[in-house]
Amino acid sequence: MAISRRGRIVLLVHAAVVLVLALAFLVLDANSGPDANIGAGLVGLPLLALGLPWSLFYFADPYAFGDVAAAVRLLAIVGPAVLNVVLHALVWWLVGRRRT
């Protein structure tokens, strides 16, 4: 028995939420100027929450990423959430494989 119908729906919703938030964050961050980017901050917080525990280092000291390149900062915010989607899919695949 592969992934159950409910499990597949949960995985797809998880992936869709992360994808929409990541795209919104990238668009908002690309259009940022010299002013504070409140929109990117508001979209980045749920992304960081969806990336826990891997994004905990960013919560601990977000100012440590102030001097690094923008790509590294984007990777630190978006990367953990995407990693959790991949791990979610891997766990469901392994559980479904084990049940058969």
Secondary structure by P-SEA (a helix, b strand, c coil): ccccaaaaaaaaaaaaaaaaaaaaaaaaaaaccccccaaaaaaaaaaaaaaccccccccccccccccccaaaaaaaaaaaaaaaaaaaaaaaaaaaaaac
